[in-house]
Amino acid sequence: MMSHEEELRLLSRVDYCTSWREETARTLCTPSSHATRGNIDSNPIGERQMSTEIEINPAGATPIKPGTNTSFDSLKQIDAGVLSVGYAEAGPSDGPAVILLHGWPYDIHSFVDVAPLLASAGYRVIVPYLRGYGTTRFLSSETVRNAQQSVVPVDIIALMDVLDIETATIAGYDWGARTANIIAALWPERCKALVSVSGYLIGSRESNKMPLPPKAELEWWYQYYFATERGRAGYDKYRHDFAKLIWQIASPKWEFDDATFDRSAASFDNPDHVDIVIHNYRWRLGLAEGEPKYDNLEKRLAESPLITVPTITLEGDANGAPHPDASSYAKKFSGKYAHRIVKGGVGHNLPQEAPQAFAEAVVEVDGYSE
């Protein structure tokens, strides 16, 4: 288990050697021409907008259909930081690393079709269960069940360290996108490139104090529900029904079946799941405290730091979850940047609903840094 001194050293790490092994060759293919669910539409935003579209499948091949895969070939467990992290791994162990990060209330199955696409292109793909999900466990019962925004990125940095991953392309949505944003902003030497669904999601508790118009507040109903003890008890008792409702609201055109939902819902049986979810949303509203050792990170995040690494932001054309307009965050990405609208009734769980488009974005943004 990591000592307090080791954890503090991890928190202060900002100067890593950026040299890394030579990347393996991989297939980058022809411009995308398929008209299917998940078709990418370039959405120009500013001079840095890149309009090239690529696909992983060779020309003429049939794009992967969402739901083609239902499980991962390799599930592993490793101690990293304060956690024993459960994760899926795919692809060659010496390939360039890609880390895929899920959100709430979802799990690693959001990437069950993305991972084999990237693996077949030569990437080493790591898909961890975040704290409070799946097989990930705290190593000590004494560890605070903390889910403030800076703590999950620290978990991922610790995982990268024990897996000997110096730098990776990091991609995610929802909690995973926020985590990826934070790593890119605070540890850019560890993030080669970024794919972020719904753009720039680094938050500020101070800005969260400002009320929104009633219609916008309504979209955050669950956050206010979680602020009450009734909400905590309700989520604990009905966590599967609650999650299914969020899936339906956030992706109104995604016709997922019970088996698809149940594979992810099993992750919510984690003994720390409710504690983590409730703390996350209460912390955002200033109703729960974080840990002092993360104060310096939170101060830096409260300044809304620029993200300098190459980035592609994605948005589904049918995202029913609260999300910012792309024009509001484009200037937060100061490096090579592109924004994509993924069409075809694609909602909030973009990598599971449109795996081809998500995987193509990962490969494309990885090329930006070459």
Rosetta blueprint (number, residue, H / E / L):
1 M L
2 M L
3 S L
4 H H
5 E H
6 E H
7 E H
8 L H
9 R H
10 L H
11 L H
12 S L
13 R L
14 V L
15 D L
16 Y L
17 C L
18 T L
19 S L
20 W L
21 R L
22 E L
23 E L
24 T L
25 A L
26 R L
27 T L
28 L L
29 C L
30 T L
31 P L
32 S L
33 S L
34 H L
35 A L
36 T L
37 R L
38 G L
39 N E
40 I E
41 D E
42 S E
43 N L
44 P L
45 I L
46 G L
47 E L
48 R L
49 Q L
50 M L
51 S L
52 T L
53 E L
54 I L
55 E L
56 I L
57 N L
58 P L
59 A L
60 G L
61 A L
62 T L
63 P L
64 I L
65 K L
66 P L
67 G L
68 T L
69 N L
70 T L
71 S L
72 F L
73 D L
74 S L
75 L E
76 K E
77 Q E
78 I E
79 D E
80 A E
81 G L
82 V L
83 L E
84 S E
85 V E
86 G E
87 Y E
88 A E
89 E E
90 A E
91 G L
92 P L
93 S L
94 D L
95 G L
96 P L
97 A E
98 V E
99 I E
100 L E
101 L E
102 H L
103 G L
104 W L
105 P L
106 Y L
107 D L
108 I H
109 H H
110 S H
111 F H
112 V L
113 D L
114 V H
115 A H
116 P H
117 L H
118 L H
119 A H
120 S H
121 A L
122 G L
123 Y L
124 R E
125 V E
126 I E
127 V E
128 P E
129 Y L
130 L L
131 R L
132 G L
133 Y L
134 G L
135 T L
136 T L
137 R E
138 F E
139 L L
140 S L
141 S L
142 E L
143 T L
144 V L
145 R L
146 N L
147 A L
148 Q L
149 Q L
150 S L
151 V H
152 V H
153 P H
154 V H
155 D H
156 I H
157 I H
158 A H
159 L H
160 M H
161 D H
162 V H
163 L L
164 D L
165 I L
166 E L
167 T L
168 A E
169 T E
170 I E
171 A E
172 G E
173 Y L
174 D L
175 W H
176 G H
177 A H
178 R H
179 T H
180 A H
181 N H
182 I H
183 I H
184 A H
185 A H
186 L H
187 W L
188 P H
189 E H
190 R H
191 C E
192 K E
193 A E
194 L E
195 V E
196 S E
197 V E
198 S L
199 G L
200 Y L
201 L L
202 I L
203 G L
204 S L
205 R L
206 E L
207 S H
208 N H
209 K H
210 M L
211 P L
212 L L
213 P L
214 P H
215 K H
216 A H
217 E H
218 L H
219 E H
220 W L
221 W H
222 Y H
223 Q H
224 Y H
225 Y H
226 F H
227 A L
228 T L
229 E H
230 R H
231 G H
232 R H
233 A H
234 G H
235 Y H
236 D H
237 K H
238 Y L
239 R H
240 H H
241 D H
242 F H
243 A H
244 K H
245 L H
246 I H
247 W H
248 Q H
249 I H
250 A H
251 S L
252 P L
253 K L
254 W L
255 E L
256 F L
257 D L
258 D H
259 A H
260 T H
261 F H
262 D H
263 R H
264 S H
265 A H
266 A H
267 S H
268 F H
269 D H
270 N L
271 P L
272 D L
273 H H
274 V H
275 D H
276 I H
277 V H
278 I H
279 H H
280 N H
281 Y H
282 R H
283 W H
284 R H
285 L L
286 G L
287 L L
288 A L
289 E L
290 G L
291 E L
292 P H
293 K H
294 Y H
295 D H
296 N H
297 L H
298 E H
299 K H
300 R H
301 L H
302 A H
303 E L
304 S L
305 P L
306 L L
307 I E
308 T L
309 V L
310 P L
311 T E
312 I E
313 T E
314 L E
315 E E
316 G E
317 D L
318 A L
319 N L
320 G L
321 A L
322 P L
323 H L
324 P L
325 D L
326 A H
327 S H
328 S H
329 Y L
330 A H
331 K H
332 K H
333 F E
334 S L
335 G L
336 K L
337 Y E
338 A E
339 H E
340 R E
341 I E
342 V E
343 K E
344 G L
345 G L
346 V L
347 G L
348 H L
349 N L
350 L H
351 P H
352 Q H
353 E H
354 A L
355 P H
356 Q H
357 A H
358 F H
359 A H
360 E H
361 A H
362 V H
363 V H
364 E H
365 V H
366 D H
367 G H
368 Y H
369 S L
370 E L
